[in-house]
């Protein structure tokens, strides 16, 4: 028997290197633990890598030695196991997955408490008397915790039904058993609110983890989790990789939210990773939402998850009344503004009563399309095949794909006409202009990506609204996520149809979820609430179901459609996206790849769709074509990886693999 050598996966993003390499441990180094980060020679390079195991190498090869071992903590055996599962399931390079999990480097200066992060003070009411539905849900979760076995729950409760109180008490039970808790939220911006809630119950045993933290703070939190000093960790999807030692409960709040899905390589879904971590630790997993994803609800229907339901708001508070405005009738009656006559009246009434209003439009900018009214030329991004969006505050045209910016020209770039360029469509900045014109005495804040770029701006805007210094909060999807403002009695959805027109099989689901979630911001205090929904499609089932607050109606119709078409959760999808600088080269490779895949999987229960141009054909001067694998993809990941690796070795065209894509 020869000596066991280290199996090292190297941190080089190249298709031919997606496997491990053998290295000797030199005599002067103590044997590193599996999971350690090391520095190794690789050809003429010196690179980082991870030890993923030890074994006897094949004979007849010359082995290089490990140069050094990082003093920073390595990856736990659990995280290595989860990393291997992710690399296999999502068909991603293991090194790219391990980078997601790698702990922050130990700072050179002394650790100290960092207070520079955005903060927002939230007050939580005194401990509430639980409703019967809350008691029942909590009891089932506590029984599972006491049993010490892996179990999955779907907590389906209407907005304002008190899911947070169930989370808090379940977490307290887990901590009393000396188990750690992971609480995932969809956005970093929601962590201060959750931190305040949990600290009100469990004090300094709570910590936050996210990408905007400073190095010192993040390293300290990492160490505290690993040593068990932190009992409850709150964070967005990146927190799912924290090094827990005794994980007993994972809560994924707003589990339907697409923010849990990483939209760039390496692709993964934090909800699914959380499930694997719960399984590994024999922990309890609670997925919570008022608008569950079709995947999770179908798992519950099939008995894979235990369904817990809460149909009522506590203390007898009623769900908001919903009024639907048919914009077709509104326009026929001569109303040409962005805000219907009825909604204008209701806003004025709330302002008179000193109550608050939230208005929702999920479209950034002032106008999504700028064109010449003389020749019809549309101003497009020079790097992407997408129209430029006009932003009034900076009088600039912006691409929301590559961030290219240019000033608004004085004349048409095509025909030279000096007449004023025309704006088509409505963005949130245009609504802001109209609101300020209609209600000049009202205090208005806009909450979107453009107003929250600066550090602290998100907290400032929400803080002023929470303190009732702002009368009207106008926002994109940011306003739909988990906020609780008791003085909001009116929510206006200015165009409920935007998501319906996207090239996405989840369009109806996304529409239902956004409407139901934003509607849930109304009437959360003692005052009754109302939601006004403006739409051109009042009879669409997603809008009907959201306005009647009936998830079962939506699920029945959407599940029927998905099952008929073979879309998730009734079939699998894998998207292959090819990108390159020369479109003909990309297209030719896509066609060849499609033929090979059809041959390789001819005996499998799946279909190869395409190739075709991606919905946005060019981004950042790179052309994009795609293929879709649709059907039963459960056993094909290994064959797919081998096929793609062969193509990657002989072309400069990038081939990305996305398992379970959120749209096309």
N, C-alpha and C positions, 0 to 999 in steps of 0.2 A: 504493500500500500504506500502510495506517495503522500506528500503533505497536502492537506486541504488548503486550497487557495480561495481568495475572496472573489465572489461574483459581484462585479461592479457595473451598474448602468451609468453611462456617462451623460453629462449635461450638454449634449450637442444635438440641436434640432436638425437631424438629417434622416431621411427615410431608411437608409441602409444601416443605421446604427440603433435601431429599435430592438436591442437585445443586450444581454450582459457580456462583459469581457472578464477574463481571468487576470488577477494580479496577485503577486506574492506580497506577504506582509514581511517587511525587513526585520531582522533580529532585534534592532534597537527600538522597535515600536511594540508596545503591548498589543495583543490581539484585539482589534476594534470589535465592538458589538455590532450585530446585524442592525441596520438602520442608520449607522454612523455616516456622516458626510466626510468624504475624503478628497484629497487632491492627487491626481494621477497624471503620468505622461501619456499622451495619446498622439502618436505620430510625432510631428514637430511641435505639438501644442501641449500646454499644461492646462488641464481642465478639472472641474469639479465632478463629483459623482457620488453615488450612494452604494453602500454594501448591502446587497439584498439576500446574501446567503454565502455559505461555504461549501465547496465540493472539490473533488479531485479532478484536475483538468485532464484532458486527453494528452497522451504522450507525444513527444516529438515537437513541442512548440516552446519557443523562448518566451518566458514571462517577464514582464517589467514589474517593478516594485511600486507599491504605494508610497508617495512622497511624504504625505502628512495626513493627520486625522484632525478634523475640526474639534475644538474644545466646546463648541455649542452642543446642546442636547440633540441627540439623534431622533429618528422616527421610532415610535413604539411598534411592537410587533402587530398590534391591532391596525395601526395606520398603514403598515406595509401590506397587510392582508386586504384592507379596503382598497388600497392603491392598485394592487394586482387585479382585484375585481373590476375596478373602474377602467383600467387599461384594456381588459378583455371585453367587457360589455360595451363600452363606448368606442372601442377600436381606436384608442389614442395611444401615443407613445408613453411608456411607463415613466420616463424621465420628466415629461411635461406634467404628469399627474403628481409625481413626488415633489415637484417644485411648489405646487399648491399647498402641500402639507409641511414643507420645510419650516422649522421654527425661525423666528427673527434672530438675526445675529446679536450676540451679546454686545451692548453698547460699551464704548471705550471709557466713557465718563461714568461716575457713580449714578446708580439708579435713584430716582426720586419721583415723587408723585407728580404727575403731569396734569395741569389744569387748563391747558390751552385748547382743548377740544370744544366744539360747539356745545353749549348747554342750554337747556330750556326747562324751566321749573314747571312741574305739573303737580297739582294737588289731587290726592285720591280721597274719596269720601271714607268715613269711618267704616269699619267692618260691617258688611251688610248681612241681613238675614237672608239666607238662600231660599230661593223658590223651590218648589217640589221637583221641578225638572233639573235644576242645578244640583240638588241633593242626590238625585238618582244618578246623574252623570258622574259626579264626584265619587260616589260610593263604588261604582264599577271600576273606575280608574284606581282607587285605593286598594281594592281587592286584588287587582292585577299586580300592583306594586308589592303588596305583602306576599304574593305567591312567588315573586322573584323569577318570573318567566317572561319570555318574549311575547308581547301581545300588542296588536295594532287597533287603535280606535279612530273612528271618524266622528268628531264632534260637530254636528250640523245644527247650528243655532242661528236664528234670524239676527240681523244687525241689532245691537243693543240688548241681546238676550242674556248677557252676563257670562260670556265664555271666559273673559279675563279673570273673573272671580274664581271660576273653576280651575283655571290654570294656576292661580296663586296658591290655592289651598292644596292642590295636588302636588305642587312643587314643595310646599312646606312639609307635606307628608313624606316625600322622598328624602328631603334633607334630614328629617327626624330619624330616618333609617340609615343615615350616614351615606346616602347615595347622592351623586352629582346630577345636575339638571342642565340640559341644553334647551334654550328658548330661542327659536329662530323667528326673525321678522323679515319681511321682504325688502325693506330699505334701511340704510344706515340712519336716515332721518327719524325713524321710529324708535331707535334705541334709547334716547333720553327718556321718553315717556314710559317705556317698559321698565327701564332702570328705576325710575321713581316708584312705580307700582311695586316692584319686587323688594326694593329697599324698605318700603313702608312695612313690609311683613318680616323680612329676613335680614335687614341691616347690611353690615359690611361683608356678608358672605357672597355678595352679588358683584359681578364684574361685566364689563362690556368688551367686545372684541370686534374690530372692523379695520378696513384698509386705511382709514384716514387717521388712525392713531399714530402718535409719535413713537419712535423706536424704543425709547426707555419704557414708556408705558406698556407697549405691546409685549416687550420682553418680560416685564414684571408680571403681567397677566398670564403669559404662557407658563412661567415658573410656578405661579400660584395655582394654576389649574393642575399642573403635573404633580404638584406636591399635595393637592387636595385642600388647599386653603380656600380656594374659590369653590363654592357649592353650586352656584347658579351662574351660568354664562349666557349673556344676551348678545345676539349679533345677527347680521345678514348671512347669506349663503356661505361665505368664507369661514364662519365660525364652526361649520360642520366638521372641520379638520382639526379642532382643538384636541390636545393630548389628555383626555380624561383618564383618570385612574379607576374610577368606580361609578361609571355612568348608569343611572337607574331610570331616568325619564327624559324623553325628548319630546318637545312640543314644537310643532311647525304651525305657527299662526298664519292665517290667510293662505292656506296651503295651495290655493288655486293660482296664486299670483305668478305671472310669468317671470318676475325678477329672480325667482329661485332657479331658473334655467340659465346657465351661462351661454351667452350667444356668440362667443368666440372660442377658438381653440385654446385649451382642451375643453371640449363640450362635456357638460354633465348637468344633472338635475339634483339640487341639494336635497329635495324631498326623498329621492330614491337612495342617495348616499346615507341620509339619516335613517332610512329603513334598514340598510345593511349594518350600520353601527348599532342600532337597537338590537338587531338579531345577534350580532357578535357578543354583545354585553348582556344578553338576556334581560333587556330593558323594555320599558313600556313606551310605545310611540303613540302620540296623540296628534292627529291632523285636525286642525280647526278651521272652519269657514262657514260663512252664511251662504256662500255660492260655490260649493265644492267643484273641483275639476271633474270632468266626466270620468276620468280614469279612477279617481278615488271613490266616487259614488258608485261606480260599477263594481269595484272591489267589495264595497260594503253590501251591495245588492246580492253579490255572489257568496257572501259570508266570509270573505278573506279578511275584512275589517269588521269590528264590532261597531254598529251604528249607535250613536248617542244623539238624541234630538232634543232641541229646545225651541219650542214654537212661539213662546211668549216673552215679552219684555218684563223684567221684574217690577214689582210694586204697582202693577196694573197699568203701567204706561202703554199707550197705544202706538202701533206703528203709524207712520205718517200717512195722511191722505194723499193720493196720487191723482193729479189732473193731467190728462193727455191733450196736447194741442196739435191738431192736424195742420201742418204748415201749408199744405195745399189749399185748404179752405181759408187760411189766414191770408195768403197771397191773393186768392180770388176776391177777397173782401177789400183789397186795396192796401193792406199793411205791408210795407216794404222794408221795415227795419229788421235788425237781427234778433230783436226781442219782441215777442208777441204782445198784443194789447193786454191780454189777461196777466201775463207775467209782469209787465210794467206796473200794472195796478197793484199786484201783490207785493212787489218790491217796495213801492211807495208806502203801502200799508205797514209793512214791517219796520221801515225806517221811522214812521210816525210813532210806532209803539216802542221804539228803542230796542228792537230785537235785531238779530243778525241774519245775514243772507250769504249763502254759498252759491256761486254760479260756476257751471262746469262746461268746458269746451276742450276736447282733447286734440288740439291742433296749435302748435307753436306759430309764432310770427304774426304778421299783419295780413298777408295774402299769400296763399300757396302757389299762385300762378301770376306771372307778369308777362303781358304780351302787347304787341303793337296792334292798335285798332285799325291801322291802315293796311298792312300786309299780312297780319296774322302771325308774325314771327313770335315764338315763345322763347324767353330768355332761359337758357339751360346752363348747367354747370359744365365747364370745359373739361373737367376730369371725370364726370359721371353722367350717365344717361338719365338725368332727372332734372326737373325744373327747379329753378332757384326760388327761394322763399324771400319775400320782402319783409324786412324788419324796420319798423318805422322809427324806433328810438335812435337807431344809428344811421337811418336812411341808407341801408345797405341790403344787398342781395346775398343770401347765404345758402350753402348746400348743407342739408342736414345729414348727409352721408359722409362727406370728407372734410367738412368745416371750411371749405373754400369761401372766401368773402370778396365781394367787389362792390363798388359804389353804384348807385342807380344811375344809369346813363341819361343824358339830356335828350338823346335821339335814338331811334331804333338802330341797333347795330347792323341790321340786314338791309333795310331800304333807305335809311338815313332820314326818315320822317321826323320832324321836330315836334309833331303833336305829342301831347302827353301820353305816356304809356298807360295802359289800362291794367287794373288789378281785378283778378277773378278769384272767387272763393273767400272764405272768412277764416282768419286766424284769431287767436286770443287777443292780440294787440288791437285789432280792429274792434272787437267787442269792448275792450277797455275804453277806447275812445268814445264809443256810443254811450256807455254807462256814465262816464264823466259828464257827457253832454246832457243826459237825461236827469241826473241827480247831482248837480254841482255842489250841493252842500254835504254830500255823503263822503265818508272816509273809505277809500277803496285801496286794496292791495292786490297785486297779481302774483300768483304763486306758480311758477313754471321753471323750466330748466334755465332760461335766460335771466330770471331774477334771483336765482339761488346759486349763481356761480361763485360769488365771493364767500369767504369763510364767515360763518355766523349768520348769513342772510336768511337761511331757511328758519333757523330758530327765532330770529328777530321777527319775521313776518308772522309766524304762528304765535309767538308770544304776544304780540300786539293784538292779534285777533282773540286770543284766549283772555286777555285783560279787557276786552271790549273797547279797545282804542280804535279798532277798525270795524266799520259797519258791514262792508261787502268784501268777501274774499272770492276773487275770480281765479280759477285754476284749471290746470290740465289734470291728468290722472293722479297727480300728487295729492289732490284734495280728497280722493276717494279712499285713502288708505288709513284706516284705523284711528282717525282723529275723533275726539269726543269733546264737543263744544255745546254746553247745555243751553246757550242762548240762541242757537241757530234754529229758527222755526220755518225757514224757507230754503229749499234747494231748487235751483233751476238748471235743468239739463238743456242746453241751447241747441244741440243737434245730436239726437240719439243715434243717428244712422251712420256716423263716420266709420266705425269699425266694420259695419256690414259690407262695405264696399271694398274691403281689402282682399287680395288674392290669397286667402287663408281658409283652410277647412275649419278652423276654430273661430271664424268671424262671428257667427251667431252666439257661440259660447262667450266670447270676449265681450260682445255687446251686452248680453244678459248680466254678466258679472260686473261690468263697469256701472251699468244703470242701477243695479240692486245695491252695490256698495256705496255709490255716491248718494243714493236716496236714503241710505241708512244714517247719513250724517244729520238728518233732520229729526227734531222732536226727541232728542236724547235726554233732555232735562224734564222739568215739570210742565213746561209749556207744550201744547200740541204742535205737531209739525205738518208741513205740506211740501210735496214735491211736484214741480211742474215739468213735464217732459215734452219737449218740442220735437216733432218727427214728421218725416214725409211718408213713413211706412207704419202707421199705427196698428195695422193688422198683422205685422210680422210676429211670429210666435215668440221670438226672444223678447220683443218689446212688450207684448201682451203679458207674458209670464212675469217679467220684471215689474210691470206696473200693478199686477195683481199679487205680487210677492208669493208666487207659487212655483217653487223650484221643480216640483214633480211634473207639472205641465211642461215646463221647458225640457226636463230630462227625457220625458217620454218621446217628445217630438225629435229632439236632437239625437237621441240614441237610435231611434228608428232610421234616421237619415244616415248616421255614421255606420251602422251595421250593414245597411244596404250597399253602401259604397266601399265597405271594408277599411274604413279609417279607424284610428285608435279611439277607444280602447278595444275595438273588435278586430283589429289587425295591426300589424307593425309597419313602421315607416323608417327607412334609412335614406338620407339625402347625400348624394355625392356631388360636390360642387367643384368644378374645374375652373381655374383662373389663370390668365396669362396675358402677356402684352400683345400677342398676335391672335386675333380672333379666329382666323382660319386654322391655325395650329390647335387652338383650344377646341374648336368644333370638330376637327378631324379626330383628335384624341378621344373626345367624348363619344363619337360614333363607334370607334374601334372598341372602346371600353364597354359600351352597351352590348355589342355583339358578343364579346367574350363573357360578360356576365350572364347573358341569356344562355350561352352554352354551358357554363359552369353550373348554373342553377336550374337547368332544364327539368330536373327531376324533383325540384323543390316546389312547395306550394306558395310560390310568389311570382310577381310580375315585375319586369323592368320597364319603367315608364321613361320615355325620352330616348335620346337627349333633346334638350330644348334650351333656348336662352333663358337665363334667370329673369324673374320679373323686372329687376333693375339690371340691365344688360352690362353696364360698365360702371365700375366704382374705382376711384383713384387710378384711372388710366389702365385698369386691368379688366379684360373682358371675362364674363362669367357665363358658363353653361352648367347645366345640372342634369342628373339622373335621379330617379326615385325608385327605390326597391320597396315594394308594397306586398304585404301578405304575411306569411309566417316566417319571421326572420330569426327565430329563437336559436337555431342551430347553425347559422351561417357565418358568424362573426370571424371565426378562424380562417375560413376559406376566403372571405372578403378581404381580410388583412393581407393574406398571401398574394392575392390577385393585385391589389392596389400597390403593394410593395414592389412587385415586378414592374409596373408602369412607372412608379416614381423614380426608379433607378435609371430610366432611359429618357427622361424628359425634364424640361424646366417648368412645365406646367404644374401648378400646385393642385393637388387632389385632396380636398378636405372631406372627411367622413363625419356626418352628424347623425347619430342614432336618436330616434324619437324627436325629430325636429318640431319646433313650434311654428309651423307654417311653411310655405314654399318660397 
